[in-house]
Amino acid sequence: MKQEQLFKADDPDMKIMPGTTSLESYIVHCVKKEAVDQVVNVTKPMIDSYIRDTYGTLPKRIEIKTEKETKVIEGVAHHKFETVLKLVNANVPVFLSGPAGSGKNVICKQVSEALNMEFYFSNAITQEYKLTGFIDANGRFHETQFYKAFTNGGLFMLDEIDASTPEVLVILNAAIANGYFDFPTGKVTAHEDFRICAAGNTFGSGADITYTGRYQLDASSLDRFAIVEIDYDEAIETAIACGNTELVKFVRDFREACNKQHLKFIVSYRAIERLHKLENVFAHAEAIKIVLLKGLEHHDARIVYDNLKTEDSAYTKGFKQALSEMGREVA
């Protein structure tokens, strides 16, 4: 094989420049290509930042392929949305574990819509009949959300699974593993489109100082599910704040300062939503006292302030003013 053919085979986009050897042309071509890659790597984050600051969070386009159809959806979605979607589409039970207000319910609802499935929901189940249904004194069977999803198809979400009693979960485990269930009306085989997601604030390890009243899930229950950790998503936060990146940065900084000091304090999407609503009603200091500092001891609030990274933010200044008004002067 000639030298020109050898280089062209290695990179078909290469062109031999007049007055140069093929080797020289190949070197120049590689240098240009590497320079372009470096420029893209440097400028892309800057362009992304400019677009986000100027236009807010743009909708994300996701293509979903199932056995029945190919569907394209657009919107703001959690960065773990596609992972959960693929697991549900593959008929793998999913356990979403994450802090309060991190969007676990919304993810499940979006997944059901993306797959054209009915969405069924139940909070923590503490009594068996709330899962299985029951027959009353008149012989009438009272269906549950689980029964409807199991028999008709759809995505059933069990929220706060770690607050459900272990006895109920044993029954649920059997239904997931066997593909059939013995309801009060008789044995039923699961619909081919039955899917299940569960959500909890812990990893099934039991109650802690933040989430009390949680049960420890046994190995059998955890083995039934693929566990996906859900945390707060910056794109969703920016959308909630209507593109106010300064507000989002402050709340994320506030949350990080709490975590750094091991303060068990929840700062969820709701905090961003409420601050955004109130900043045109109250001064920043008053809004921060109402939304962020409720239930936080003055001493702990001062520690959080001292660990903030953003010093010149209007929200940081409002935080400082709030502490002063609460009797904790900040130097």
N, C-alpha and C positions, 0 to 999 in steps of 0.2 A: 504494500500500500504506500502511495506517495505521501510525502510529509503534509501537503495541503489537505489531502483526504483524511489523514490521521487526525489533524486538528479540527477539521470540520465535523468529523464523526464525534469528537469529544464535545464540541459545542457548535451545533449547526447554525447559530446566529452570527458566528464569526465571519468577517469579510477580510480578504487579503487586500491591504492598502498598496496603492502603486508605489514603486520604488523601495519596497521593503521585502524582506524574506517572510516566509510564512511563520517562522518562529517569532520574528519581531512583531508581526501583526497580532499574533496570538498573545504575546506579553502585554501589548497595548490594550487589547480587547479585555484581558483579565483585570488589568488595573482599572479601566473604566467601569467595568462591572462591579468591582469591589467598592469603588468610590461611590457609585449610585446606591449600593446597599447601605453604606455607612451614612449617606445623606438621608436616606429613608428612615433608618433607625433613629437618627437624631431629630429629624423634623416631624415625624409622625406623632410622637407624644405632644409636641408643641401645637400641632394642628388640631389634635383631639382636644387639647385643653382649650384652645381658642373657640372651637365649635361648641364645647360644653358651656363655656362662660358666656358666649354670645347667644346661643340658641337653646341652652338647657340640654337635658338628656334627650337624644333623638331615639325614636322607636327602633327596636331591634327586629330584624326580619329572620324568622326561623322557618325552615322547611321540614315538615313532618311527613314521613312515609310510613304508612301502615299497609296491611294486607288488602285493605279495602280501597284506599285512596291516598293521594298525595295532597297535602294541605299546607298552605303558607299562612302564617300568622304574623302580625306586627304589633309591637307594643313594648312597654317597659317591663322587663321580667328579671327576676332574681338570677344571679349568675349560676345558681344550681338548678334552675328550672329545667334545662335540657337534660341534665343527669336524671332528675326525677321522672321526667317525661319518658325517657328511654327505658327506665326500669319498669314503669307502669305499663308501657306499651308491650314490654316483653313478659308481662304477667308475673312480675316479681314484687311481692309485698314490700312496702317501703316504710321505714320508721324515720321520720324527720325529727331530729333532736336539736334544740336551740333555745335561746333565751326568749322571754315573753316579748310579744310584739315584733318578732323578726320576720313575719310574713309566711309562716308555715301553712296557715289556712288558705291564704291567697294563692300560694303555689299549687296546692291541690285543686283548688277551684279552676285555675288557669289550665292545669293539665287535663281536667275533665272536659273543659271547653275545647281544648286543642284536639282531643281524641273523639269529640262528638259523643260524649258519654254523659248520662245523667249523674248529677252529683248528690250524694247522700251523706248526711253529717250527723254525728252523735258526739256529745261531750262525754266526759268520764262516766263509765258504766259501773255502778256500784251494786246493782241487783240483776240477777240473771234474766228476769222477764223483760228488762229494758233492751236486751240483746235478742232474745228468742221470740218475744211477743207472748201473749197469753190468751186463753179462752175465758170469757167472762161467764157469769151465772146463766146468761141467756144463750150460751153456746156460740157466741160471736167471737171470732178470732180478731185480736187487735194486732195489726202488723207493726213492725218496727222499720226504721230506716235500713237496718242491716238485712232484714227479711226482703225488702223491696229490691235492694241491690243484688242480693244473692240469687233471687229467683228471676228478676227481670233484666239483670245486667246493669252495670254502672260502676262508678267509683265511690266506694264507701270510705269515709274518713272518720277514724276514731281519734278525736282530739283528747289530749291529756291522758294518754294511755297509761302513763305512770301514776295516775291518780285513780285508775280503775282497780277494782279488787282482784287479787290473783285468781280467785275461784272462777270469775267470769272469763279471764284471759285463757284459762285452761280449756274452756269450751270453745273459745274463738280459735285457739291453736289447732284444735281437732278439725274445725271446719276448713281452715286454710290448708292443713296437711292432707286431708282426705278428699276434699272436693265435694263433699256432701255434708248435710247437716240434718239432725233430727229435731224439727220444729214441733210445737204442740199439735200441729195438723198432720204431721207425718214426715217421713224422710224426703228430703229434696236434694237434687243434684245441682251444684252450682252452675249458673248460666255461664256460657263460654266467654261472655264479656264482663264477668264479675271481676273487679279489681279492688284492692284494699291499700289504704295508706293510714299510717298512725303518726301521731305527733306527741311530743312531750318536751318538757323543759330540762329533763335530766337524761342521762344515758341508761336509765333503768337501774341506777345504783342506789336508789332510795332517797329519802328526804335530806335536804341540807339547810343551811341557815337562810338561803334565799327562797327556796321552794319547799315549804313544809307540807305535810300531808301527802307526800309521794311514797308510793310503794316500791320496793325493790323487785324488779322483774326477774323471773327465773331464767335459766339458760335456755329452756325450751321455748319461751316466748321470744327471746332475743334471736334465737336461731332461725325463727320463721321469717325474719325481716332483714332486708339490706338497710344498713344504717347510713343516713346522709346527714352530715352536720350542717345546720343552717345558721348563718350569722347575719348581721345587718349588712345590707348591700348599698354601696355608695350611690349607684345609679338610681335605685328606688328612692333613696333619701333626697337626692337632687330633684327628682320628679315631684316628690311630696312638697319640697320647698320652692317649687316653681322656678327652678334654676338658680336659687340663691345659694351659691357655693360657699359664701362667707358663713352663712348660718350652718350649713352642713359641716364645714370644717370645724367650727366651734363645738358643735354637738359631739362630733367624733373625737375631738380633742378632750372634751369633758369626760366622755366615756372612757377614753384611754387613761386619763389621769385617775379615774376611780379604780380601774382595773390594776393600774400600777401600784396603788396603795392598798390593794386587796379590800376595797370597800364594796360590799355586796349591795350595789345600788343599780337599779334598772333604768337605762336611758334608751327608750325604744323609739320607733318611728313616730309614735304618738307625740313625743316631746317636740320633734321637728314640726309636725303638723300644727300643734298648738302654739308654738312660738311664732310660726309663720302667720297664723291667724291673729295673734295678739299684738304683734309688733306695730301694727297700725292703730291699735286701740290704746296701748299703754307704752310707757317708756321702756327701754330694754331692761332696766333694772327691775321694774315691777313685773314684767313678763317672766323674767328669769326666776324671780322669787316664787311666782305662782306655779310655774311649770317644772323647773328643775330642782329647786331647793326645798320643795315640800318633803318633809320627813327626813331631811339630811341635817345632822347636827351641825351647829355653827363651827365647831372645831374641825369637823370633817370637811365642811365646805371650804374653809380656809386652806386646808391641806390640798384639796383639789385645785383651788386657784393657784397655789404656789407651784403646782406641777403642770400647769397649762403651757403649751408651746406658743400659742398665738397671743402676742402681747398687745398688738395695735388694732385688734379687731374691735368693732363697735360692740360686739356681744361680750368680749372680754372686759371692756370698760364698763359695760352694764353690770357684769358679774361683780366687778370691784365696787361699783356704787351700791349694789344690793347688799354686799357684805358690810359696807360702811353703815347703811341704814339699819342693818340687823345688829349693829353694835360691835362689829368685828373690823375695826379699822385696818386698812391695808396700806402699808408704807409705800 
